[in-house]
Amino acid sequence: MDFSLTPEQEAIRETADRFAREKLAPRYLDCAASGRLDRDLLQEMGALGLIAPDLPEEHGGYGLDGMTSGLIVEALAYGDFNMAYIPLLTGLSGRILCDHGKPELVGQWVPKLVSGEALIGLALTEPRGGTDAANLQLRAEKQGNSSYRLNGEKTSISLSDQADLFVVFARTGDPDEGAKGVSAFLVPMDLAGISRSHFDDFGSESVGRGSLFFDDVDVPAENLLGREGGGFYQVMQGFDYSRALIGLQCVAAAQASLDESWAYVQERRAFDRPLAEFQGVSFPLSEGETHMHAARLMCYETLWLRDNGQPHTDKAAMCKWYAPKMAVDVIHNCLLIHGHAGYSKDSPHQQRMRDVIGLEIGDGTAQISKLIIAREKIGNVAVQYR
């Protein structure tokens, strides 16, 4: 297993890293305070090829591998955790569109997504719960051969009031069909009958989260992605990939806090000595470096396995629970090392910690990730329904 980078990967990572440090990092706190993503910055990202570079070239993407996409997400998240979520989310939703959408639909939207001109989201979670993703209540009733009529609610949806379109999962079959009755649709947000809300969350304010409401929304039949009843399996296939990218997103935020803290403890003095001379200060930072190195390698391994066509579901689940938890712990400790200055809202540490905590919940909790690992090891005996 070789993690050495090609010259092309080095050049792409350098581009993403420079953009993150020069353009994203200085505006990180301001973007969070505004509660909106900066569309101009998104289009700059797109012009540099940093949004969903893994989408196929024939559809307007760059056809790059998962490892390269991971390097981009990691580099961007070092500057702005939330802006790094856009390549991840666009890659996940855009892949469903590329693989299952009608050619006209793909041609209309994918170039806009890759350029940063349009934002796409994924609408799966419903009020009854996010983990039980196959138990959907939002209905899509077929109206002859021309359209489907959507009625229901999605909640806890990233980019709820900013995305231009969503991949929406709805029940087209009977409720007792479970996952087999779920279909996917590409739904532009300017259709009649759609309303949406914005939650006042603890973190990730610039991405935002909220609900989508569908009240007799007519979606053209050609916006069905794939076959009826195949939607659940389409999105599940992408989660192993996105979990590794999420891991790197969290690692990068923690690494930024670590780098700032190493610099701070060499400059800050107490008892006429630099803080770095006290083991009670340097040892926790050393432990943080160790945890982040382990998490980073876990994510790289998962992406390497994916790119080489090898099983990686259990590794992806490990990335999803371990990296966010360790990153929160590491950033928290960096905040404490900075004392009251770290506790101030002028500090990036508190913003990073609040942002990363969101990914201890979203896209699969630690509990569901551990269940996936257990199921991969011992089969369905690890899954007990009561």
Sequence and secondary structure as in RCSB ss.txt:
>XXXX:A:sequence
MDFSLTPEQEAIRETADRFAREKLAPRYLDCAASGRLDRDLLQEMGALGLIAPDLPEEHGGYGLDGMTSGLIVEA
LAYGDFNMAYIPLLTGLSGRILCDHGKPELVGQWVPKLVSGEALIGLALTEPRGGTDAANLQLRAEKQGNSSYRL
NGEKTSISLSDQADLFVVFARTGDPDEGAKGVSAFLVPMDLAGISRSHFDDFGSESVGRGSLFFDDVDVPAENLL
GREGGGFYQVMQGFDYSRALIGLQCVAAAQASLDESWAYVQERRAFDRPLAEFQGVSFPLSEGETHMHAARLMCY
ETLWLRDNGQPHTDKAAMCKWYAPKMAVDVIHNCLLIHGHAGYSKDSPHQQRMRDVIGLEIGDGTAQISKLIIAR
EKIGNVAVQYR
>XXXX:A:secstr
      HHHHHHHHHHHHHIIIIIGGGHHHHHHHTS  HHHHHHHHHTT SSTTS GGGTS    HHHHHHHHHH
HHHH TTTTHHHHHHHHHHHHHHHHS HHHHHHHHHHHHHTSS EEEE  BTTBSS TT    EEEEETTTEEEE
EEEEEEEETTTT SEEEEEEE S GGGGGGGEEEEEEETTSTTEEE     SS TTT EEEEEEEEEEEEGGGEE
SSTT HHHHHHHHHHHHHHHHHHHHHHHHHHHHHHHHHHHHH EETTEEGGG HHHHHHHHHHHHHHHHHHHHHH
HHHHHHHTT   HHHHHHHHHHHHHHHHHHHHHHHHHTTHHHHSTTSHHHHHHHHHHHTTTTTS HHHHHHHHHH
HHHGGGG    
